[in-house]
Amino acid sequence: MTISSALNAGVSGLSAHASSLAAISDNIANSSTTGYKRVQTDFSSLVVGSSGGKYSAGGVSGSNMRLVDARGPLVGTNNATDLAVSGRGMLPVASLTDVEANSGSPTMMMTTTGSFRTNADGYLTTNSGLVLLGWPANPDGTVSDGPRDTAEGLEPVQYNMNQMTGEPTTAVSLGVNLPATGTVAGAPGTVENLTVEYYDNLGSSQTLGIAFTPTVPGTGSSNEWTMVVTDSASGGATIGEYTVTFNDSRTAGGSLATVTPVSGGPYDPATGSVVVTVAGGPMEISIGMPGESDGLTQLSDTYSPASITKDGSEVGTMVGVEVDPQGYVRANYDSGASRVIYKIPLVDVPNLNGLKAMDNQTYLPSSDSGTYFLWDAGTGPTGEIASNTREESATDVATELTDMIKTQRAYSSNAKVIQTVDEMLQETTNIKR
C-alpha cells in the first residue's frame, strides 16, 4: 500500500511538472508577442494521511494561472493608433468577423494593447481581426456616454479617410485697442474699421464688418464709441449696433465701462459677449467684461486690433486620427481643424487574473473575474491610454529558462522515484523465488 502510494505520487509529480513545462514553453514561445501575459504554475500537495503508523503519499497537483495583471514594458512606435494602457484597465474590442456579421451588438472582448489601422471598410482594426470599440460622438463633438455596466452603447470605431468637413464659426473674440484721443473735443472723428473672416454652415468664407465710430464732444472727452456690425452673407446688412463707453479712472483707465445695445442681441456682462445673428444663425462676439482689459480697450492714440480669435474652419479632408490620454479619438483635417469622433472607455474588473483568456491576447469576463465596468480613461482605478505605444510581452526569458532547469530536475527526480518503486516491487517479487 505504501509502495503503491509512492508510485502514484511519482506519477502525479510527472504530470504536474509536465504541465509546468508546457506553460514555460508557451511563455518562451510568446516572449516577442505584444501584450502576452505569462502563465504561472503553482503546485499544491495532496495529503491522504496515515493509518496504523504507515504513511501514504498523496502526491502533488499543478494549477496554471495566467497573470493578466502583470504588465509588460511599453515601447514607442510611429503609428498614432498603436494603443496601450499605462496602468490598470483594458481596451474594449470585438472580432471583425462578429462586426461584419451585423447580427446585433458584437461580443465585447478586452485587450491591453493593439496596433490598429483602418481596413477597407474604415474599421479601426488589427491584423489579427480585432476592432476597437467606443462611444460615437455627436455632430458637435460632444459624447453621450453609454451605460457603464454593459457594452450595449459601444460601437465599432469606423471612419472614412476621404471624408471632408467644415466647422461653422459660432464664436469670435476681439482684442482691440481704440485710441483715447479719438473721443476728445476737436478730434477728426475717424472711423476705425475691422474685417473678421468667418465660415458659414457650408464651409464658405464670409466676413463680419465691424466699424468703431467715436463720439466727439464739444468739450472734454466722451470716452464713447459706436460699434456697428455688418454681415457679408446677409448682403452687408447691419446685424448689431452698440454704444460702448470706457473708464478714465486712475485704477481702471482704458477698460470697458458699459455696453448699451441699439440693435442686435443683448450684452451679457457676466461673459463679456454680445450675440448677433448672421445669415447662418447666432454668433457670439466676445468684447470683454466691464472693468477688464482683455477685450475692447481705449488707451493712448493708437488703433490696434491686437488679438482676433474664432472657432470654425474651412472645408478640409481628413488626414489622420489620434487618440488622446482620456480616450477621445480626434479626426485631423488638412485645414488644421480637429474634431472628436469617438470616445474609448477602459474596461476594468475586480479580479483581472480571473478573466477567461482567448486568442490574440483577448479576454472575456467570467464568474471568477467579477462583473466589468466602463471607466473614463484616467479616472477611478484605470490608467490613461497611450498612443504611438505598444505593450511588450510580460515574459522574462531568463526567468523562464531558470524555471525550465528546475522543472527538468524535478521531472527527472519524479521519474527516479517511479524507477525506485519499480525496483522495490521487483525485489518483493523475488522473495517468492
C-alpha positions as CSV (number, residue, x, y, z in Angstrom):
1,M,0.0,0.0,0.0
2,T,2.7,2.5,1.0
3,I,4.9,1.5,-2.0
4,S,1.9,1.9,-4.3
5,S,1.2,5.4,-2.9
6,A,4.8,6.3,-3.6
7,L,4.3,5.2,-7.2
8,N,1.2,7.3,-7.6
9,A,2.9,10.3,-6.0
10,G,5.7,10.0,-8.6
11,V,3.2,9.8,-11.4
12,S,1.4,12.9,-10.2
13,G,4.8,14.6,-10.0
14,L,5.5,13.8,-13.6
15,S,2.1,15.1,-14.7
16,A,2.3,18.3,-12.7
17,H,5.8,19.2,-13.9
18,A,4.9,18.3,-17.5
19,S,2.1,20.8,-17.2
20,S,4.6,23.3,-15.8
21,L,6.9,22.7,-18.7
22,A,4.1,23.3,-21.1
23,A,3.4,26.7,-19.5
24,I,7.1,27.6,-19.7
25,S,7.3,26.6,-23.3
26,D,4.3,28.8,-24.1
27,N,5.8,31.7,-22.2
28,I,9.1,31.4,-24.1
29,A,7.3,31.0,-27.5
30,N,5.4,34.2,-26.8
31,S,8.4,36.2,-25.5
32,S,8.1,38.6,-28.5
33,T,4.3,38.6,-28.6
34,T,3.0,42.1,-27.8
35,G,0.5,42.1,-24.9
36,Y,1.2,38.5,-24.0
37,K,0.6,37.6,-20.3
38,R,2.8,34.8,-18.9
39,V,1.3,31.7,-17.4
40,Q,2.5,30.7,-13.9
41,T,2.2,27.1,-12.5
42,D,1.5,26.7,-8.8
43,F,2.0,23.4,-7.0
44,S,0.0,22.1,-4.1
45,S,0.4,18.9,-2.1
46,L,-2.3,16.2,-1.8
47,V,-2.4,14.8,1.7
48,V,-4.0,11.3,2.1
49,G,-2.9,10.8,5.7
50,S,-1.5,7.9,7.6
51,S,-3.0,4.9,9.3
52,G,-1.5,2.4,11.8
53,G,1.8,4.2,11.7
54,K,2.1,3.8,7.9
55,Y,2.3,6.9,5.8
56,S,0.5,7.1,2.4
57,A,1.9,9.5,-0.1
58,G,-0.8,11.8,-1.7
59,G,1.4,13.4,-4.4
60,V,1.1,16.8,-6.0
61,S,-1.2,18.7,-8.2
62,G,-0.3,21.6,-10.5
63,S,-2.6,24.5,-11.5
64,N,-1.8,27.1,-14.2
65,M,-2.9,30.8,-13.9
66,R,-2.4,33.5,-16.4
67,L,-1.1,36.7,-14.8
68,V,-3.3,39.2,-16.6
69,D,-2.4,41.9,-14.0
70,A,1.3,41.6,-14.9
71,R,2.1,44.3,-17.5
72,G,4.9,44.2,-20.0
73,P,7.1,47.3,-20.7
74,L,5.6,50.0,-23.1
75,V,7.6,50.8,-26.2
76,G,7.1,53.7,-28.6
77,T,6.0,53.3,-32.3
78,N,5.5,55.6,-35.3
79,N,1.8,54.7,-35.7
80,A,-0.6,57.1,-33.9
81,T,-3.2,54.4,-33.5
82,D,-0.9,51.9,-31.8
83,L,-2.5,51.9,-28.4
84,A,-1.6,50.6,-24.9
85,V,-2.8,51.3,-21.4
86,S,-0.4,52.9,-19.0
87,G,-1.8,51.4,-15.8
88,R,-4.9,49.4,-14.9
89,G,-7.7,48.9,-17.4
90,M,-8.2,47.2,-20.8
91,L,-9.3,48.4,-24.3
92,P,-12.7,47.2,-25.5
93,V,-12.5,45.3,-28.8
94,A,-14.7,42.9,-30.8
95,S,-14.0,40.3,-33.5
96,L,-14.1,41.8,-37.1
97,T,-16.0,38.7,-38.2
98,D,-18.6,39.4,-35.5
99,V,-18.9,43.0,-36.5
100,E,-19.2,42.2,-40.2
101,A,-21.9,39.6,-39.5
102,N,-24.1,42.5,-38.4
103,S,-26.1,40.4,-36.0
104,G,-26.7,43.0,-33.3
105,S,-24.2,44.2,-30.8
106,P,-20.8,42.3,-31.2
107,T,-19.4,40.5,-28.2
108,M,-17.1,42.8,-26.3
109,M,-13.6,41.4,-25.5
110,M,-10.7,43.1,-23.7
111,T,-7.1,43.6,-24.6
112,T,-4.3,45.7,-23.2
113,T,-2.6,46.7,-26.4
114,G,-3.1,46.7,-30.2
115,S,-1.8,48.0,-33.4
116,F,-4.9,49.5,-35.0
117,R,-5.2,50.7,-38.6
118,T,-8.2,51.3,-40.9
119,N,-9.3,48.5,-43.2
120,A,-11.1,48.7,-46.5
121,D,-14.4,49.4,-44.7
122,G,-13.0,52.1,-42.5
123,Y,-12.9,50.0,-39.3
124,L,-10.0,50.6,-36.9
125,T,-8.7,47.1,-36.7
126,T,-5.6,45.0,-36.0
127,N,-4.0,42.4,-38.4
128,S,-5.5,39.7,-36.1
129,G,-9.0,40.9,-36.7
130,L,-9.8,42.9,-33.6
131,V,-11.9,46.1,-34.0
132,L,-11.7,48.9,-31.4
133,L,-15.0,49.8,-29.7
134,G,-16.1,53.2,-28.5
135,W,-18.9,55.6,-27.9
136,P,-19.7,57.7,-31.0
137,A,-19.6,61.5,-30.8
138,N,-22.4,63.8,-31.6
139,P,-22.2,66.1,-34.6
140,D,-21.0,69.0,-32.3
141,G,-18.1,66.8,-30.9
142,T,-19.7,66.1,-27.6
143,V,-20.0,62.4,-26.5
144,S,-23.1,61.0,-24.8
145,D,-21.6,58.2,-22.7
146,G,-23.5,54.9,-22.8
147,P,-24.3,52.6,-19.9
148,R,-21.2,51.8,-17.8
149,D,-22.1,48.2,-16.8
150,T,-22.9,46.9,-20.3
151,A,-21.4,47.1,-23.8
152,E,-24.7,47.9,-25.5
153,G,-23.8,51.5,-26.2
154,L,-20.3,50.7,-27.7
155,E,-19.9,50.8,-31.5
156,P,-17.0,49.7,-33.8
157,V,-14.8,52.7,-34.4
158,Q,-15.2,53.4,-38.1
159,Y,-14.4,56.5,-40.3
160,N,-13.7,57.5,-43.9
161,M,-10.2,58.9,-44.5
162,N,-11.6,60.7,-47.6
163,Q,-14.2,62.5,-45.6
164,M,-14.5,66.3,-45.9
165,T,-15.8,68.5,-43.2
166,G,-16.1,72.2,-42.4
167,E,-16.9,73.7,-39.0
168,P,-19.1,76.9,-38.9
169,T,-17.9,79.8,-36.9
170,T,-20.1,80.3,-33.8
171,A,-17.8,82.4,-31.6
172,V,-15.4,85.4,-32.2
173,S,-13.3,87.1,-29.6
174,L,-12.0,90.6,-30.2
175,G,-8.9,92.2,-28.6
176,V,-8.9,95.7,-30.0
177,N,-7.5,99.0,-28.6
178,L,-9.2,102.2,-29.7
179,P,-7.4,105.5,-29.5
180,A,-8.4,107.6,-26.5
181,T,-7.5,110.7,-28.5
182,G,-10.3,109.9,-30.9
183,T,-13.1,110.9,-28.4
184,V,-11.6,114.3,-27.3
185,A,-13.0,117.6,-28.4
186,G,-11.6,118.6,-31.7
187,A,-10.8,115.1,-32.9
188,P,-11.4,114.4,-36.6
189,G,-13.9,111.6,-35.8
190,T,-12.0,108.9,-37.8
191,V,-14.0,105.7,-38.1
192,E,-11.9,102.6,-37.3
193,N,-12.8,99.6,-39.4
194,L,-12.2,96.0,-38.8
195,T,-12.9,92.9,-41.0
196,V,-13.2,89.5,-39.5
197,E,-13.4,86.4,-41.7
198,Y,-15.7,83.6,-40.6
199,Y,-17.0,80.3,-42.0
200,D,-20.7,79.7,-42.7
201,N,-22.6,76.5,-42.3
202,L,-21.4,75.2,-45.7
203,G,-17.7,76.0,-45.0
204,S,-17.6,79.1,-47.3
205,S,-15.7,82.1,-46.2
206,Q,-17.8,85.1,-45.1
207,T,-16.9,88.4,-43.4
208,L,-18.0,90.5,-40.5
209,G,-17.5,94.2,-40.9
210,I,-17.0,96.0,-37.6
211,A,-16.9,99.8,-37.6
212,F,-16.0,101.8,-34.5
213,T,-17.2,105.4,-34.7
214,P,-16.1,107.8,-32.0
215,T,-18.4,110.3,-30.3
216,V,-16.6,113.7,-30.5
217,P,-17.9,116.1,-27.8
218,G,-17.8,119.9,-27.9
219,T,-15.6,120.0,-24.9
220,G,-13.6,117.5,-22.8
221,S,-13.7,113.8,-23.7
222,S,-16.7,111.4,-24.2
223,N,-14.8,108.1,-24.0
224,E,-17.7,106.7,-26.1
225,W,-17.8,104.8,-29.4
226,T,-20.5,103.3,-31.5
227,M,-19.8,99.7,-32.7
228,V,-21.7,98.6,-35.8
229,V,-21.5,95.0,-37.0
230,T,-22.4,94.0,-40.6
231,D,-22.6,90.6,-42.3
232,S,-21.5,89.9,-45.9
233,A,-23.6,86.8,-46.0
234,S,-26.7,89.0,-45.3
235,G,-25.9,91.4,-48.1
236,G,-23.9,93.7,-45.9
237,A,-26.9,94.4,-43.6
238,T,-26.3,95.7,-40.1
239,I,-26.8,92.9,-37.6
240,G,-25.9,94.7,-34.4
241,E,-25.2,98.2,-33.1
242,Y,-23.8,99.0,-29.7
243,T,-22.8,102.1,-27.7
244,V,-19.6,101.4,-25.9
245,T,-18.1,103.6,-23.1
246,F,-14.7,103.3,-21.4
247,N,-13.4,104.1,-17.9
248,D,-11.0,107.1,-17.3
249,S,-10.3,106.5,-13.6
250,R,-6.8,106.0,-12.2
251,T,-7.4,102.4,-11.3
252,A,-9.3,101.2,-14.4
253,G,-8.4,103.8,-17.0
254,G,-8.9,102.4,-20.6
255,S,-11.0,99.4,-19.5
256,L,-14.6,98.7,-20.7
257,A,-17.3,100.5,-18.7
258,T,-20.7,99.9,-20.3
259,V,-22.2,98.4,-23.4
260,T,-25.6,99.6,-24.5
261,P,-27.4,97.7,-27.3
262,V,-29.1,99.9,-30.0
263,S,-29.9,96.9,-32.2
264,G,-28.9,93.2,-32.2
265,G,-28.7,90.8,-29.3
266,P,-28.1,91.9,-25.7
267,Y,-24.8,92.3,-24.0
268,D,-24.0,89.9,-21.1
269,P,-21.6,91.5,-18.6
270,A,-21.0,88.1,-16.9
271,T,-19.5,86.7,-20.1
272,G,-18.5,89.9,-21.9
273,S,-20.3,88.9,-25.0
274,V,-23.0,90.0,-27.4
275,V,-24.9,87.7,-29.6
276,V,-25.7,88.7,-33.2
277,T,-27.4,86.7,-35.9
278,V,-25.6,86.2,-39.2
279,A,-27.2,84.5,-42.2
280,G,-26.4,81.0,-40.9
281,G,-27.5,81.5,-37.3
282,P,-26.4,83.1,-34.0
283,M,-22.8,84.1,-33.4
284,E,-21.3,85.1,-30.1
285,I,-18.8,88.1,-30.2
286,S,-16.7,88.5,-27.1
287,I,-15.7,92.1,-26.4
288,G,-14.7,91.9,-22.7
289,M,-16.3,92.3,-19.3
290,P,-16.7,95.7,-17.5
291,G,-13.6,96.8,-15.7
292,E,-11.4,94.2,-17.6
293,S,-8.8,94.8,-20.3
294,D,-9.0,91.5,-22.2
295,G,-11.4,92.7,-24.9
296,L,-12.0,96.2,-26.1
297,T,-9.8,98.9,-24.6
298,Q,-9.3,102.6,-25.1
299,L,-5.7,103.7,-24.5
300,S,-3.2,106.3,-25.9
301,D,-3.5,107.4,-29.5
302,T,-3.2,104.1,-31.4
303,Y,-5.8,101.9,-33.0
304,S,-4.6,98.3,-32.7
305,P,-6.5,95.1,-33.4
306,A,-4.1,93.1,-31.3
307,S,-6.0,89.8,-31.0
308,I,-8.8,88.3,-33.0
309,T,-9.6,84.6,-32.4
310,K,-12.5,82.5,-33.7
311,D,-13.7,78.9,-33.9
312,G,-14.8,77.1,-37.0
313,S,-12.7,76.1,-40.1
314,E,-12.9,75.9,-43.8
315,V,-13.7,72.6,-45.6
316,G,-10.8,70.1,-45.2
317,T,-10.0,66.5,-45.9
318,M,-9.3,64.1,-43.1
319,V,-5.5,63.3,-42.9
320,G,-5.4,61.1,-39.8
321,V,-6.7,60.3,-36.4
322,E,-5.2,60.3,-32.9
323,V,-6.3,59.1,-29.5
324,D,-5.6,61.3,-26.5
325,P,-4.8,60.0,-23.0
326,Q,-8.5,60.4,-22.0
327,G,-9.6,58.2,-24.8
328,Y,-11.0,60.8,-27.2
329,V,-10.5,59.8,-30.9
330,R,-9.9,63.0,-32.8
331,A,-10.0,63.3,-36.6
332,N,-7.5,65.8,-38.0
333,Y,-8.0,67.6,-41.3
334,D,-5.6,69.3,-43.7
335,S,-7.4,72.6,-42.9
336,G,-5.9,72.4,-39.4
337,A,-9.3,71.6,-37.9
338,S,-9.7,68.7,-35.4
339,R,-12.9,67.1,-34.1
340,V,-13.8,64.4,-31.7
341,I,-15.5,61.4,-33.4
342,Y,-15.4,58.7,-30.7
343,K,-14.5,58.2,-27.0
344,I,-12.8,55.0,-25.9
345,P,-13.5,53.8,-22.4
346,L,-11.3,51.5,-20.4
347,V,-12.7,48.2,-19.0
348,D,-11.9,47.0,-15.5
349,V,-12.9,44.0,-13.4
350,P,-12.3,43.2,-9.7
351,N,-10.1,40.2,-10.5
352,L,-8.1,40.6,-13.7
353,N,-6.5,37.2,-13.2
354,G,-9.9,35.6,-13.3
355,L,-10.6,36.7,-16.9
356,K,-11.0,33.9,-19.4
357,A,-8.1,34.0,-21.9
358,M,-8.9,33.9,-25.6
359,D,-6.9,34.0,-28.8
360,N,-4.9,37.1,-29.8
361,Q,-4.3,38.3,-26.2
362,T,-8.0,39.0,-25.7
363,Y,-10.1,38.2,-22.6
364,L,-13.7,37.7,-21.6
365,P,-15.3,38.3,-18.2
366,S,-16.0,35.2,-16.1
367,S,-17.5,34.3,-12.7
368,D,-14.0,34.4,-11.3
369,S,-13.2,37.9,-12.6
370,G,-16.4,39.6,-11.5
371,T,-18.5,42.0,-13.5
372,Y,-16.9,44.7,-15.6
373,F,-17.3,48.5,-15.5
374,L,-16.5,51.0,-18.3
375,W,-14.4,53.9,-16.9
376,D,-13.3,57.1,-18.5
377,A,-9.6,56.7,-19.1
378,G,-7.5,58.2,-16.3
379,T,-10.3,58.1,-13.8
380,G,-11.1,55.7,-11.0
381,P,-8.6,52.8,-10.9
382,T,-7.7,53.0,-14.5
383,G,-4.7,54.5,-16.2
384,E,-4.5,56.5,-19.4
385,I,-4.5,55.4,-23.0
386,A,-1.0,55.8,-24.6
387,S,-1.0,56.3,-28.3
388,N,2.1,55.6,-30.5
389,T,2.7,52.8,-28.0
390,R,2.6,49.1,-27.7
391,E,2.9,46.8,-24.7
392,E,5.6,44.1,-25.0
393,S,5.3,40.6,-23.7
394,A,5.3,40.2,-19.9
395,T,7.6,37.2,-20.3
396,D,11.2,37.4,-18.9
397,V,13.2,34.8,-20.9
398,A,15.9,34.5,-18.2
399,T,13.3,33.6,-15.6
400,E,11.6,31.1,-17.8
401,L,14.9,29.3,-18.6
402,T,15.8,29.1,-14.9
403,D,12.3,27.7,-14.2
404,M,12.8,25.2,-17.1
405,I,16.0,23.9,-15.4
406,K,14.2,23.5,-12.1
407,T,11.3,21.8,-13.8
408,Q,13.6,19.4,-15.7
409,R,15.3,18.4,-12.5
410,A,12.0,17.9,-10.6
411,Y,10.7,15.8,-13.5
412,S,13.8,13.6,-13.5
413,S,13.6,13.2,-9.8
414,N,10.0,12.0,-10.0
415,A,10.9,9.6,-12.8
416,K,13.7,8.3,-10.4
417,V,11.0,7.7,-7.7
418,I,9.0,5.6,-10.2
419,Q,12.1,3.7,-11.2
420,T,13.0,3.1,-7.5
421,V,9.4,1.9,-6.7
422,D,9.6,-0.5,-9.7
423,E,12.9,-1.9,-8.4
424,M,11.4,-2.4,-4.9
425,L,8.4,-4.2,-6.3
426,Q,10.7,-6.4,-8.3
427,E,12.6,-7.2,-5.0
428,T,9.3,-8.1,-3.4
429,T,8.5,-10.4,-6.3
430,N,12.0,-12.1,-6.0
431,I,11.2,-13.2,-2.4
432,K,9.0,-16.0,-3.7
433,R,11.7,-17.2,-5.9
